[in-house]
Amino acid sequence: MAHITANVGSARPVSYLMGWVESVADTFARYRVYKRTHDELSRLSSRELDDLGISRSMITRLAYEAAYEN
């Protein structure tokens, strides 16, 4: 009777690490979108925001939606 040993578990730590790195990179990318959107909307005057149909109280929510709800 032949006995075959496969070393399957050795790839698991590498794939886990790569998944973690991708997750961290995604988190930073989404935060940059949030921050950039928030900063750009905050720089607009009240008149410009009104022309877009946006109130100042909506800026945080809109930035969050742009970054995290897509």
GUDOGU-376922 format. One record per residue (C-alpha): residue in three letters; x, y, z. Coordinates in steps of 0.001 Angstrom, whole numbers. Layout:
@residu=ala c1=X c2=Y c3=Z
...
% end
This chain:
@residu=met c1=0 c2=0 c3=0
@residu=ala c1=1374 c2=3394 c3=-1006
@residu=his c1=1226 c2=6374 c3=1283
@residu=ile c1=1097 c2=9841 c3=-238
@residu=thr c1=1740 c2=12899 c3=1858
@residu=ala c1=685 c2=16277 c3=526
@residu=asn c1=1961 c2=19432 c3=2146
@residu=val c1=-1175 c2=21507 c3=1564
@residu=gly c1=-1059 c2=23613 c3=4719
@residu=ser c1=2082 c2=25536 c3=3802
@residu=ala c1=238 c2=27905 c3=1412
@residu=arg c1=-2341 c2=28876 c3=4010
@residu=pro c1=-259 c2=31381 c3=6020
@residu=val c1=858 c2=33113 c3=2821
@residu=ser c1=-2676 c2=33423 c3=1468
@residu=tyr c1=-3893 c2=34627 c3=4884
@residu=leu c1=-1164 c2=37271 c3=4949
@residu=met c1=-1944 c2=38380 c3=1396
@residu=gly c1=-5631 c2=38635 c3=2292
@residu=trp c1=-4795 c2=40727 c3=5325
@residu=val c1=-2543 c2=43036 c3=3289
@residu=glu c1=-5297 c2=43488 c3=687
@residu=ser c1=-7802 c2=44236 c3=3433
@residu=val c1=-5564 c2=46885 c3=4992
@residu=ala c1=-4880 c2=48421 c3=1566
@residu=asp c1=-8619 c2=48505 c3=835
@residu=thr c1=-9310 c2=50163 c3=4193
@residu=phe c1=-6746 c2=52897 c3=3513
@residu=ala c1=-8016 c2=53422 c3=-49
@residu=arg c1=-11593 c2=53819 c3=1169
@residu=tyr c1=-10488 c2=56239 c3=3890
@residu=arg c1=-8636 c2=58329 c3=1299
@residu=val c1=-11825 c2=58522 c3=-803
@residu=tyr c1=-13799 c2=59529 c3=2303
@residu=lys c1=-11270 c2=62164 c3=3339
@residu=arg c1=-10869 c2=63606 c3=-168
@residu=thr c1=-14636 c2=63808 c3=-712
@residu=his c1=-15217 c2=65378 c3=2694
@residu=asp c1=-12436 c2=67915 c3=2191
@residu=glu c1=-13599 c2=68884 c3=-1310
@residu=leu c1=-17210 c2=69358 c3=-249
@residu=ser c1=-16153 c2=71277 c3=2864
@residu=arg c1=-14171 c2=73728 c3=737
@residu=leu c1=-17249 c2=74702 c3=-1261
@residu=ser c1=-19121 c2=77848 c3=-311
@residu=ser c1=-22650 c2=77646 c3=1010
@residu=arg c1=-23860 c2=79044 c3=-2322
@residu=glu c1=-22044 c2=76325 c3=-4290
@residu=leu c1=-23409 c2=73616 c3=-2003
@residu=asp c1=-26905 c2=75053 c3=-2368
@residu=asp c1=-26555 c2=74974 c3=-6162
@residu=leu c1=-25744 c2=71254 c3=-5859
@residu=gly c1=-28674 c2=70663 c3=-3517
@residu=ile c1=-26387 c2=69799 c3=-601
@residu=ser c1=-26510 c2=71231 c3=2902
@residu=arg c1=-23442 c2=71341 c3=5142
@residu=ser c1=-25021 c2=68781 c3=7447
@residu=met c1=-25012 c2=66257 c3=4570
@residu=ile c1=-21265 c2=66388 c3=3861
@residu=thr c1=-20179 c2=63646 c3=6258
@residu=arg c1=-22919 c2=61270 c3=5103
@residu=leu c1=-22178 c2=61891 c3=1419
@residu=ala c1=-18453 c2=61320 c3=1944
@residu=tyr c1=-19207 c2=58083 c3=3811
@residu=glu c1=-21508 c2=56884 c3=1045
@residu=ala c1=-18895 c2=57698 c3=-1594
@residu=ala c1=-16261 c2=55629 c3=197
@residu=tyr c1=-18087 c2=52756 c3=1822
@residu=glu c1=-21376 c2=52146 c3=23
@residu=asn c1=-20388 c2=51108 c3=-3463
% end
